[in-house]
Amino acid sequence: MDLTALGVDRTYEIFIKTAYLWLIAGSLLLIVISLFQGITGRAVPYYWLTAFRHIMAVGFFTTMIMGQASKIVPVFAGAWLY
């Protein structure tokens, strides 16, 4: 069903797709961190772990919250979703 014909704003999809890209980036970094520690046997540099936390917290979680909030918050003002 094409919801744009009904006047539904679909800009929230950009935030959600971007959040999933951040999740993929975080997962790839976690794989690199695991491989580094497994192959070298050394501790992972602190800035790699900080980068992972930053990607997940600011990249994935915050972007996903923004995407969902732009869809849900107008309901509190009495707007219909569809």
FIKOLZA-1660 file (N, C-alpha, C; in steps of 0.1 Angstrom, whole numbers, plus 5000, padded with zeros to 4 digits):
% residues 82
   i   px   py   pz ch aa at
   1 5008 4988 5000  A  M  N
   1 5000 5000 5000  A  M CA
   1 5009 5012 5000  A  M  C
   2 5006 5022 4991  A  D  N
   2 5014 5034 4990  A  D CA
   2 5008 5044 5000  A  D  C
   3 5016 5047 5010  A  L  N
   3 5011 5056 5021  A  L CA
   3 5013 5070 5017  A  L  C
   4 5022 5073 5007  A  T  N
   4 5024 5087 5004  A  T CA
   4 5012 5093 4997  A  T  C
   5 5003 5085 4991  A  A  N
   5 4991 5090 4986  A  A CA
   5 4981 5095 4997  A  A  C
   6 4983 5089 5008  A  L  N
   6 4974 5093 5020  A  L CA
   6 4980 5105 5027  A  L  C
   7 4992 5110 5023  A  G  N
   7 4998 5121 5030  A  G CA
   7 5006 5118 5042  A  G  C
   8 5011 5105 5043  A  V  N
   8 5019 5101 5054  A  V CA
   8 5033 5105 5052  A  V  C
   9 5039 5112 5061  A  D  N
   9 5053 5116 5061  A  D CA
   9 5062 5104 5063  A  D  C
  10 5071 5101 5053  A  R  N
  10 5080 5090 5054  A  R CA
  10 5094 5093 5056  A  R  C
  11 5097 5105 5061  A  T  N
  11 5111 5109 5064  A  T CA
  11 5117 5101 5075  A  T  C
  12 5110 5095 5084  A  Y  N
  12 5115 5087 5095  A  Y CA
  12 5123 5076 5090  A  Y  C
  13 5120 5071 5077  A  E  N
  13 5127 5059 5072  A  E CA
  13 5142 5062 5070  A  E  C
  14 5146 5075 5067  A  I  N
  14 5160 5078 5065  A  I CA
  14 5167 5076 5078  A  I  C
  15 5161 5080 5090  A  F  N
  15 5168 5078 5102  A  F CA
  15 5169 5063 5106  A  F  C
  16 5159 5056 5103  A  I  N
  16 5160 5041 5106  A  I CA
  16 5170 5034 5098  A  I  C
  17 5170 5037 5085  A  K  N
  17 5180 5031 5076  A  K CA
  17 5194 5035 5080  A  K  C
  18 5196 5048 5084  A  T  N
  18 5209 5052 5088  A  T CA
  18 5213 5045 5101  A  T  C
  19 5204 5043 5110  A  A  N
  19 5207 5036 5122  A  A CA
  19 5212 5022 5120  A  A  C
  20 5206 5015 5110  A  Y  N
  20 5210 5002 5107  A  Y CA
  20 5224 5002 5101  A  Y  C
  21 5227 5012 5093  A  L  N
  21 5241 5013 5088  A  L CA
  21 5251 5015 5099  A  L  C
  22 5247 5023 5109  A  W  N
  22 5256 5024 5121  A  W CA
  22 5258 5011 5128  A  W  C
  23 5247 5003 5129  A  L  N
  23 5247 4990 5136  A  L CA
  23 5257 4981 5128  A  L  C
  24 5256 4981 5115  A  I  N
  24 5265 4973 5107  A  I CA
  24 5280 4977 5109  A  I  C
  25 5282 4991 5109  A  A  N
  25 5296 4996 5112  A  A CA
  25 5301 4991 5125  A  A  C
  26 5292 4992 5135  A  G  N
  26 5296 4988 5149  A  G CA
  26 5299 4973 5149  A  G  C
  27 5291 4965 5142  A  S  N
  27 5293 4950 5142  A  S CA
  27 5306 4947 5135  A  S  C
  28 5309 4954 5124  A  L  N
  28 5322 4952 5117  A  L CA
  28 5334 4955 5126  A  L  C
  29 5333 4966 5133  A  L  N
  29 5344 4970 5142  A  L CA
  29 5345 4960 5154  A  L  C
  30 5334 4955 5159  A  L  N
  30 5335 4945 5169  A  L CA
  30 5342 4932 5164  A  L  C
  31 5339 4929 5152  A  I  N
  31 5346 4917 5146  A  I CA
  31 5361 4920 5145  A  I  C
  32 5365 4932 5140  A  V  N
  32 5379 4935 5139  A  V CA
  32 5385 4935 5153  A  V  C
  33 5379 4940 5163  A  I  N
  33 5384 4940 5177  A  I CA
  33 5386 4926 5181  A  I  C
  34 5377 4917 5179  A  S  N
  34 5378 4903 5183  A  S CA
  34 5389 4896 5176  A  S  C
  35 5390 4898 5163  A  L  N
  35 5401 4892 5155  A  L CA
  35 5414 4897 5160  A  L  C
  36 5416 4910 5162  A  F  N
  36 5428 4915 5167  A  F CA
  36 5433 4909 5180  A  F  C
  37 5424 4908 5189  A  Q  N
  37 5427 4902 5202  A  Q CA
  37 5430 4887 5201  A  Q  C
  38 5422 4880 5192  A  G  N
  38 5424 4866 5191  A  G CA
  38 5437 4863 5184  A  G  C
  39 5441 4870 5174  A  I  N
  39 5453 4867 5166  A  I CA
  39 5465 4872 5173  A  I  C
  40 5465 4884 5178  A  T  N
  40 5478 4889 5184  A  T CA
  40 5479 4885 5199  A  T  C
  41 5468 4882 5206  A  G  N
  41 5469 4879 5220  A  G CA
  41 5471 4891 5229  A  G  C
  42 5472 4903 5223  A  R  N
  42 5473 4915 5231  A  R CA
  42 5460 4922 5234  A  R  C
  43 5460 4930 5243  A  A  N
  43 5448 4938 5247  A  A CA
  43 5445 4948 5235  A  A  C
  44 5432 4950 5234  A  V  N
  44 5428 4959 5223  A  V CA
  44 5430 4973 5228  A  V  C
  45 5435 4982 5219  A  P  N
  45 5437 4996 5223  A  P CA
  45 5424 5002 5228  A  P  C
  46 5425 5011 5237  A  Y  N
  46 5414 5017 5244  A  Y CA
  46 5405 5025 5234  A  Y  C
  47 5412 5032 5225  A  Y  N
  47 5404 5040 5216  A  Y CA
  47 5396 5032 5206  A  Y  C
  48 5399 5019 5204  A  W  N
  48 5390 5011 5195  A  W CA
  48 5377 5008 5203  A  W  C
  49 5379 5005 5216  A  L  N
  49 5366 5002 5224  A  L CA
  49 5358 5015 5225  A  L  C
  50 5365 5027 5226  A  T  N
  50 5358 5039 5227  A  T CA
  50 5351 5042 5214  A  T  C
  51 5357 5039 5203  A  A  N
  51 5351 5041 5190  A  A CA
  51 5338 5032 5189  A  A  C
  52 5339 5020 5193  A  F  N
  52 5328 5010 5193  A  F CA
  52 5316 5016 5201  A  F  C
  53 5319 5020 5213  A  R  N
  53 5309 5026 5222  A  R CA
  53 5302 5038 5216  A  R  C
  54 5310 5046 5209  A  H  N
  54 5305 5058 5203  A  H CA
  54 5296 5055 5191  A  H  C
  55 5301 5045 5183  A  I  N
  55 5293 5041 5172  A  I CA
  55 5279 5036 5176  A  I  C
  56 5279 5028 5187  A  M  N
  56 5267 5022 5191  A  M CA
  56 5258 5032 5198  A  M  C
  57 5264 5040 5207  A  A  N
  57 5255 5050 5215  A  A CA
  57 5250 5061 5206  A  A  C
  58 5260 5068 5200  A  V  N
  58 5256 5080 5192  A  V CA
  58 5250 5076 5178  A  V  C
  59 5257 5066 5172  A  G  N
  59 5253 5063 5159  A  G CA
  59 5240 5055 5158  A  G  C
  60 5240 5043 5165  A  F  N
  60 5228 5035 5163  A  F CA
  60 5217 5039 5172  A  F  C
  61 5219 5039 5186  A  F  N
  61 5208 5042 5195  A  F CA
  61 5201 5055 5193  A  F  C
  62 5209 5066 5192  A  T  N
  62 5204 5079 5191  A  T CA
  62 5197 5081 5178  A  T  C
  63 5202 5076 5167  A  T  N
  63 5196 5077 5154  A  T CA
  63 5183 5069 5153  A  T  C
  64 5183 5058 5159  A  M  N
  64 5170 5050 5160  A  M CA
  64 5160 5057 5168  A  M  C
  65 5164 5063 5179  A  I  N
  65 5154 5070 5188  A  I CA
  65 5148 5082 5180  A  I  C
  66 5157 5089 5173  A  M  N
  66 5152 5100 5165  A  M CA
  66 5142 5095 5154  A  M  C
  67 5145 5084 5148  A  G  N
  67 5136 5079 5137  A  G CA
  67 5122 5075 5143  A  G  C
  68 5123 5068 5155  A  Q  N
  68 5110 5063 5161  A  Q CA
  68 5102 5075 5167  A  Q  C
  69 5110 5085 5173  A  A  N
  69 5103 5096 5179  A  A CA
  69 5096 5105 5169  A  A  C
  70 5102 5106 5157  A  S  N
  70 5095 5115 5147  A  S CA
  70 5082 5108 5142  A  S  C
  71 5081 5095 5144  A  K  N
  71 5069 5088 5140  A  K CA
  71 5059 5088 5152  A  K  C
  72 5063 5087 5164  A  I  N
  72 5054 5085 5176  A  I CA
  72 5050 5098 5182  A  I  C
  73 5059 5108 5183  A  V  N
  73 5056 5120 5191  A  V CA
  73 5044 5128 5185  A  V  C
  74 5041 5129 5172  A  P  N
  74 5029 5136 5168  A  P CA
  74 5016 5129 5172  A  P  C
  75 5017 5117 5176  A  V  N
  75 5005 5110 5181  A  V CA
  75 5000 5116 5194  A  V  C
  76 5010 5121 5202  A  F  N
  76 5007 5127 5215  A  F CA
  76 5000 5140 5213  A  F  C
  77 5002 5146 5202  A  A  N
  77 4995 5159 5199  A  A CA
  77 4981 5157 5192  A  A  C
  78 4978 5144 5190  A  G  N
  78 4964 5141 5185  A  G CA
  78 4964 5138 5170  A  G  C
  79 4976 5137 5164  A  A  N
  79 4977 5134 5150  A  A CA
  79 4975 5120 5147  A  A  C
  80 4969 5116 5136  A  W  N
  80 4967 5102 5132  A  W CA
  80 4979 5097 5125  A  W  C
  81 4983 5085 5127  A  L  N
  81 4994 5079 5120  A  L CA
  81 4991 5076 5106  A  L  C
  82 4979 5071 5103  A  Y  N
  82 4975 5068 5090  A  Y CA
  82 4961 5073 5087  A  Y  C
% end
